[in-house]
Amino acid sequence: MNHRKVRELDRPRFYRVGEAAAMLNLSPMTLYRAIQAGEFPAIRVRNRIIVPARAIDDIEQAAVTSNSVVDTANLATTTPPANSQAGLRDRQA
């Protein structure tokens, strides 16, 4: 197994918002607001919000690849913001 694969297996797949905020040198409230606005990828399970490690990796890769500032609002997927119940109902129908 190569070194990169081992490193990926050793790290968490998800981070708490506070952990992700610390990694990005943001306050947790700033990250919560971006998530609420649909400007940062996250997963909500009931009242718990987690940030996929891959989302942080993808944002980092986009900044490195483009050699410029990356606005996470432009990277947001077409899924509804984390607080949108309409999107969940649509997918369940």
Helices and strands as residue ranges (DSSP letters): H 3-10, E 14-16, H 17-23, H 28-36, E 43-45, E 48-52, H 53-66, H 72-75, H 85-92
